[in-house]
């Protein structure tokens, strides 16, 4: 139970023998949430059956979920000042029902292990967005065989993983926008082969090398307007090379370099509001990182520098209501983290990220943006926490999260002159365990911070629209485990 009419319940059952195990988990969540017209009802169920033999295993999973969510919409700056809990879109909603079936098998073959996963997923959505009814269906088939093979070559120990991925997506949507019918029928088919090899050289060095070859076909046709149709084929590659050197038990520097990509999904290639097919290019990136892991006394630490150049970044433009590829961007910065265990009853952690993000070149809406900050990337972010086992069965946990200023979404030109404000949120939780019971009480947003974590710049006003986040709230939990 919690603030805003929140009730959540869950049940889990596990049965097991020497070779067979069965499990079932179900949950139900009801909450009115912080905003008006933001009620959520969520139901989930998952069943898992496994058979385990001397040389292999087989498992079957089946799951389903059902979600009823009301959508309050973004508020203007003036609306937030008047009533931050009001709904801007009191009639909007999204109802989602989905399910999946997954079968997995693995078997030992000599020194190696052969495994494969086969799955089917579906998701159906009925929604209303600013008066436009939406009915969409997504279907996905996936098959992923792989071989893990430890071996020795050249006197070194190796671990090789070789595999393939196949998946087939289909997406159908029916809607009407301003009286104009839309009926996109989209597809995406992926075929890939990959390998990853890790090599231990002596007692100090570990070197890894991985690569992926990927072929994708994707396209969409508007059945309500067949002239809007397009499809593409792309061949993509990715790799990563990494090395770690163990100086001693306390010090391990490492470095890695590589490339990656992201393929536009079936939802990215059609604009429901304009009825225009706009196929996007896959997003690609070049990444480098160098860092060091340290163990000293009761603490562990990590310090890393990273640099990422991204091309054709996939982005939803909230102003034009269209998906697009961004001009080239660059992300670079520092990550630092530490964890301490003090006296057996106190543990502490902190992690800090310093991030610089900018457009390397290009224009947006006809405005040159080279050197501008990329929206929604805070320069500073900190997470810190402390846990204290103040009694044999009782514990207190305090967690704080700080997010620094960031450019509003939609302000790629950096002309607004304002940024999303920084905020700090602190959560407190007390737990007590006794004879199968685990009882918890706590407060979220302990100091009643009034903040939002997403905002978009409206250049026509000019002002911003945002989604206010909950103020201080309370919760209580109770869990019992039968043994």
ROMIKE-541379 format. One line per field, with one value per residue (C-alpha): residue number from 1; residue in one letter; y, z, x. Coordinates in steps of 0.02 Angstrom, whole numbers. Each point is the difference from the previous one (the first is absolute). Last residue first. Example, Ala and Ser with C-alpha at 12.3 -4.5 7.8 and 13.67 -1.06 7.14 Angstrom:
// ROMIKE-541379
nr	c(2, 1)
rest	c(S, A)
y	c(-53, -172)
z	c(357, 33)
x	c(684, -69)
//
This chain:
// ROMIKE-541379
nr	c(483, 482, 481, 480, 479, 478, 477, 476, 475, 474, 473, 472, 471, 470, 469, 468, 467, 466, 465, 464, 463, 462, 461, 460, 459, 458, 457, 456, 455, 454, 453, 452, 451, 450, 449, 448, 447, 446, 445, 444, 443, 442, 441, 440, 439, 438, 437, 436, 435, 434, 433, 432, 431, 430, 429, 428, 427, 426, 425, 424, 423, 422, 421, 420, 419, 418, 417, 416, 415, 414, 413, 412, 411, 410, 409, 408, 407, 406, 405, 404, 403, 402, 401, 400, 399, 398, 397, 396, 395, 394, 393, 392, 391, 390, 389, 388, 387, 386, 385, 384, 383, 382, 381, 380, 379, 378, 377, 376, 375, 374, 373, 372, 371, 370, 369, 368, 367, 366, 365, 364, 363, 362, 361, 360, 359, 358, 357, 356, 355, 354, 353, 352, 351, 350, 349, 348, 347, 346, 345, 344, 343, 342, 341, 340, 339, 338, 337, 336, 335, 334, 333, 332, 331, 330, 329, 328, 327, 326, 325, 324, 323, 322, 321, 320, 319, 318, 317, 316, 315, 314, 313, 312, 311, 310, 309, 308, 307, 306, 305, 304, 303, 302, 301, 300, 299, 298, 297, 296, 295, 294, 293, 292, 291, 290, 289, 288, 287, 286, 285, 284, 283, 282, 281, 280, 279, 278, 277, 276, 275, 274, 273, 272, 271, 270, 269, 268, 267, 266, 265, 264, 263, 262, 261, 260, 259, 258, 257, 256, 255, 254, 253, 252, 251, 250, 249, 248, 247, 246, 245, 244, 243, 242, 241, 240, 239, 238, 237, 236, 235, 234, 233, 232, 231, 230, 229, 228, 227, 226, 225, 224, 223, 222, 221, 220, 219, 218, 217, 216, 215, 214, 213, 212, 211, 210, 209, 208, 207, 206, 205, 204, 203, 202, 201, 200, 199, 198, 197, 196, 195, 194, 193, 192, 191, 190, 189, 188, 187, 186, 185, 184, 183, 182, 181, 180, 179, 178, 177, 176, 175, 174, 173, 172, 171, 170, 169, 168, 167, 166, 165, 164, 163, 162, 161, 160, 159, 158, 157, 156, 155, 154, 153, 152, 151, 150, 149, 148, 147, 146, 145, 144, 143, 142, 141, 140, 139, 138, 137, 136, 135, 134, 133, 132, 131, 130, 129, 128, 127, 126, 125, 124, 123, 122, 121, 120, 119, 118, 117, 116, 115, 114, 113, 112, 111, 110, 109, 108, 107, 106, 105, 104, 103, 102, 101, 100, 99, 98, 97, 96, 95, 94, 93, 92, 91, 90, 89, 88, 87, 86, 85, 84, 83, 82, 81, 80, 79, 78, 77, 76, 75, 74, 73, 72, 71, 70, 69, 68, 67, 66, 65, 64, 63, 62, 61, 60, 59, 58, 57, 56, 55, 54, 53, 52, 51, 50, 49, 48, 47, 46, 45, 44, 43, 42, 41, 40, 39, 38, 37, 36, 35, 34, 33, 32, 31, 30, 29, 28, 27, 26, 25, 24, 23, 22, 21, 20, 19, 18, 17, 16, 15, 14, 13, 12, 11, 10, 9, 8, 7, 6, 5, 4, 3, 2, 1)
rest	c(X, X, X, X, X, X, X, X, X, X, X, X, X, X, X, X, X, X, X, X, X, X, X, X, X, X, X, X, X, X, X, X, X, X, X, X, X, X, X, X, X, X, X, X, X, X, X, X, X, X, X, X, X, X, X, X, X, X, X, X, X, X, X, X, X, X, X, X, X, X, X, X, X, X, X, X, X, X, X, X, X, X, X, X, X, X, X, X, X, X, X, X, X, X, X, X, X, X, X, X, X, X, X, X, X, X, X, X, X, X, X, X, X, X, X, X, X, X, X, X, X, X, X, X, X, X, X, X, X, X, X, X, X, X, X, X, X, X, X, X, X, X, X, X, X, X, X, X, X, X, X, X, X, X, X, X, X, X, X, X, X, X, X, X, X, X, X, X, X, X, X, X, X, X, X, X, X, X, X, X, X, X, X, X, X, X, X, X, X, X, X, X, X, X, X, X, X, X, X, X, X, X, X, X, X, X, X, X, X, X, X, X, X, X, X, X, X, X, X, X, X, X, X, X, X, X, X, X, X, X, X, X, X, X, X, X, X, X, X, X, X, X, X, X, X, X, X, X, X, X, X, X, X, X, X, X, X, X, X, X, X, X, X, X, X, X, X, X, X, X, X, X, X, X, X, X, X, X, X, X, X, X, X, X, X, X, X, X, X, X, X, X, X, X, X, X, X, X, X, X, X, X, X, X, X, X, X, X, X, X, X, X, X, X, X, X, X, X, X, X, X, X, X, X, X, X, X, X, X, X, X, X, X, X, X, X, X, X, X, X, X, X, X, X, X, X, X, X, X, X, X, X, X, X, X, X, X, X, X, X, X, X, X, X, X, X, X, X, X, X, X, X, X, X, X, X, X, X, X, X, X, X, X, X, X, X, X, X, X, X, X, X, X, X, X, X, X, X, X, X, X, X, X, X, X, X, X, X, X, X, X, X, X, X, X, X, X, X, X, X, X, X, X, X, X, X, X, X, X, X, X, X, X, X, X, X, X, X, X, X, X, X, X, X, X, X, X, X, X, X, X, X, X, X, X, X, X, X, X, X, X, X, X, X, X, X, X, X, X, X, X, X, X, X, X, X, X, X, X, X, X, X, X)
y	c(-1138, 124, 178, 148, 178, 160, 173, 178, 159, 188, 144, 168, 86, -97, 55, 142, -44, 151, 131, 150, 182, 106, 4, -65, -72, -132, -81, -175, -60, -165, -35, 117, 73, 48, -74, -57, -32, -187, -27, -177, -47, -167, -155, -181, -167, -164, -150, -179, -5, 183, 130, 189, 132, 191, 99, 181, 85, 164, 97, 141, 113, 103, 118, -34, 132, 178, 114, -75, 15, -160, -47, -179, 68, -134, -90, 123, 18, -76, 60, -126, -162, -46, -166, -40, -172, -35, -180, -55, -180, -109, -184, 3, 187, 158, -83, 165, 36, 158, 72, 110, 33, 151, 78, 150, 68, -59, -69, 35, 110, -7, 155, 106, -12, -18, 53, 95, 48, -64, -98, -88, 22, -103, -26, -76, 25, 3, -102, 17, -117, -7, -153, -36, -158, -19, -149, -36, -155, -7, -155, -108, 130, 107, -66, 132, 29, 126, 69, 117, 30, 134, 81, -9, 1, 59, 30, -12, 74, -84, -134, 26, -57, 121, 95, 167, 69, -163, -51, -184, -41, -135, 59, 6, 2, -15, 36, -69, 41, -73, 28, -123, -8, -149, -28, -139, 37, -89, 4, 47, -80, 100, -17, 109, 83, 28, 9, 23, -7, 24, 10, -47, 37, -91, 114, 55, -40, 145, -56, 146, -9, 171, -42, -186, 31, -165, -80, 2, -121, -148, 23, 105, -106, 44, -13, -33, 34, -42, 47, -65, 39, -72, 36, -127, 45, -77, -185, 44, 79, -92, 61, 13, 7, 34, -8, 25, -21, 48, -22, 47, -52, 100, -37, 128, 17, 132, 30, 153, -20, -138, 128, -90, -153, 112, -107, -23, -63, -93, -121, -29, -90, -7, -56, 5, 3, -36, 1, -16, 7, -49, 28, -34, -186, -57, 57, -30, 14, 48, -33, 68, -47, 62, -45, 103, -7, 132, 21, 155, 30, 141, 14, 179, 33, 185, 74, 190, 75, 112, -155, -171, -158, -179, -75, -159, -53, -155, -49, -151, -51, -101, 3, -108, -58, -30, 12, -39, -12, -9, -56, 32, -125, 46, -67, -65, -22, 53, -14, 85, -31, 103, -15, 153, -6, 142, 28, 169, 63, 178, 54, 180, 85, 190, 122, 184, 122, 65, -179, -140, -174, -184, -98, -183, -81, -169, -103, -166, -84, -128, -8, -113, -75, -101, -18, -45, -121, -148, 53, 54, 37, 150, 32, 150, 25, 168, 49, 181, 108, 171, 115, 189, 135, 180, 153, 181, 82, 120, 66, 144, -86, 94, -46, 150, 122, 187, 5, -162, 71, 157, -101, -105, -173, -163, -134, -85, -174, -135, -174, -170, -138, -187, -120, -180, -129, -172, -80, -170, -74, -141, -57, -85, -130, -79, 50, 152, 27, 173, 74, 188, 93, 191, 113, 188, 122, 190, 132, 179, 161, 156, 108, 122, -9, -86, -179, -74, -167, -183, -136, -188, -135, -183, -123, -185, -127, -181, -103, -172, -103, -28, 78, 176, 105, 190, 108, 190, 125, 187, 145, 187, 137, 185, 124, 150, -45, -178, -176)
z	c(170, -27, -31, 62, -67, 72, -72, 58, -104, 21, -124, -12, -168, -160, -166, -111, -187, -99, -130, -32, -49, -156, -52, -174, 50, 115, 94, 67, 179, 84, 177, 91, 173, 164, 136, 152, 114, 12, -184, 37, 179, 85, 79, -20, 78, -50, 80, -2, 186, 22, -116, 24, -134, 4, -163, -37, -170, -45, -162, -57, -146, -137, -99, -186, -93, -52, -140, -122, -148, 21, -184, 54, 114, -33, 162, 133, 33, 164, 176, 125, 63, 184, 73, 186, 81, 186, 58, 177, 62, 132, 41, 108, 37, -78, -167, -83, -186, -81, -172, -138, -181, -90, -171, -78, -179, -22, -174, -50, -151, -92, 32, -151, -81, -177, 4, -164, -12, -149, 112, 74, -76, -19, 95, 157, 107, 183, 159, 148, 144, 178, 88, 186, 101, 188, 115, 186, 107, 188, 108, -31, 70, -156, -175, -131, -181, -122, -170, -131, -179, -107, -163, -184, -111, -181, -126, -189, -65, 70, -94, 8, 80, -21, 115, -65, 176, 91, -125, 34, -22, -77, -4, -181, 49, 178, 64, 174, 119, 174, 149, 145, 189, 103, 187, 129, 186, 167, -20, -177, -159, -160, -174, -137, -157, -186, -114, -187, -104, -184, -33, -129, -11, -141, -137, 13, -112, -12, -54, 13, 76, 80, 177, -4, -58, -58, 17, 186, 63, -99, 84, -63, 13, 133, -29, 88, -21, 106, 116, 171, 138, 172, 158, 143, 172, 172, -24, -106, -170, -78, -180, -96, -189, -114, -184, -55, -170, -99, -179, -98, -167, -45, -101, -22, -25, -58, -15, 3, -170, 83, 94, 122, -5, 52, -44, 110, -14, 79, -53, 114, -18, 146, 15, 181, 78, 164, 68, 181, 85, 180, 67, 174, 40, -166, -153, 27, -166, -28, -169, -55, -163, -98, -140, -42, -91, 30, -83, 25, -54, -7, -48, 26, -1, 16, -36, -10, 111, 93, 35, -19, 61, -46, 35, -54, 48, -48, 66, -51, 99, -31, 107, -24, 118, 38, 176, 28, 168, -13, 113, -68, -44, -184, -1, 143, -8, 77, -125, 15, -148, -46, -74, 6, -77, 12, -61, 35, -21, 28, -12, 3, 27, 18, 22, -26, 125, 71, 12, 22, 23, -38, 2, -42, 36, -59, 38, -70, 58, -47, 101, -40, 93, -37, 138, -24, 74, -87, -49, 152, -42, 8, -33, 7, -42, 11, -10, 17, 44, -21, 41, -2, 35, -27, 53, -43, 53, 134, -111, 95, 166, 164, 131, -22, 34, -37, -17, -101, -114, -31, -45, -119, 49, -92, -18, 130, -79, 78, 6, -8, -12, -29, 5, -51, 20, -57, 30, -53, 52, -58, 80, -40, 34, 165, -16, 46, -43, 23, 5, 18, 21, -2, 36, 0, 36, -6, 41, -13, 32, -76, -34, 138, 43, 147, -38, 18, 36, -24, -19, -16, -2, -47, 9, -37, 12, -46, 19, -66, 17, 187, 53, 4, 36, 6, 31, -9, 47, -22, 62, -29, 62, -34, 38, -26, 150, 32, 39)
x	c(466, -140, 62, -102, 14, -70, 20, -38, 13, 4, 8, 88, -32, -28, 76, -60, -2, 58, -46, 111, -21, 15, -145, 44, 170, -78, 145, -29, 20, 44, 59, -119, 22, -80, 110, -99, 149, -29, -32, -57, -39, 12, -71, 53, -45, 83, -86, 64, 39, 52, 75, -14, 25, 14, 6, 47, 4, 87, -29, 113, -42, 82, -110, -36, 97, -36, 62, -125, 120, 102, -33, -35, -136, -132, 38, 54, 185, 60, 33, 67, -76, 26, -59, 2, -24, -27, -17, -44, 12, -78, 25, 158, -18, 73, 38, 45, -6, 64, -27, 66, -47, 75, -29, 89, -5, -179, -41, -181, 40, 167, 105, 45, 172, -68, -184, -27, -186, -103, -117, 151, 172, 158, 162, 76, -155, 46, -2, 118, -34, 66, -68, 12, -28, -14, -18, -4, -18, -20, -24, 154, 121, 1, -31, 43, -49, 72, -42, 73, -55, 81, -54, -35, -153, 13, -139, -22, -165, -156, -96, -188, -162, -145, -117, 67, 26, 33, 136, 31, 185, 108, 181, 57, 184, 66, 176, 32, 145, 20, 115, -12, 30, -56, 14, -16, 10, 29, 190, 46, -65, 22, -74, 76, -64, 11, -151, -23, -159, -44, -186, -132, -186, -89, -70, -180, -147, -122, -174, -121, -175, 27, -55, 40, 178, 75, 172, 35, -134, 72, 169, 145, 159, 128, 186, 164, 185, 150, 140, 46, 124, 39, 99, -7, 70, -25, 37, 152, 36, -146, -2, -164, -20, -147, -41, -180, -80, -155, -54, -155, -76, -156, -156, -137, -188, -124, -186, -113, -84, -103, -107, -116, 114, 145, 151, 153, 178, 143, 135, 149, 166, 121, 181, 61, 172, 88, 176, 49, 171, 35, 175, 71, 8, 69, -94, -186, -93, -181, -79, -168, -84, -149, -120, -152, -167, -133, -171, -107, -179, -126, -185, -57, -188, -40, -172, -21, -137, 122, 105, -83, 83, 42, 170, 87, 175, 98, 171, 106, 152, 157, 156, 154, 136, 183, 72, 183, 88, 189, 142, 174, 138, -13, -176, -106, -189, -165, -143, -169, -115, -152, -175, -117, -175, -125, -180, -80, -179, -62, -182, -63, -168, 9, -145, 47, -77, 163, 66, -129, 65, -23, 162, 33, 169, 63, 153, 64, 160, 133, 161, 150, 147, 157, 131, 181, 128, -80, -174, -102, -181, -113, -183, -115, -184, -87, -184, -51, -148, -73, -144, 14, -129, 56, -99, -36, -163, 65, 142, 81, -30, 21, 130, 116, -142, 23, 190, 0, -136, 103, 156, -105, -55, 39, -132, -111, 0, -110, 74, -84, 131, -15, 145, 28, 137, 51, 168, 64, 166, 113, 164, 163, 133, -52, -181, -104, -183, -74, -176, -31, -165, -15, -149, -15, -142, 13, -130, 61, -95, 78, -153, 52, 184, 84, -47, -176, 81, -46, 130, -26, 132, 21, 143, -2, 140, 31, 157, 48, 159, 28, -163, -66, -153, 4, -153, -6, -134, -11, -104, 8, -116, 28, -138, 115, 111, 52, -58)
//
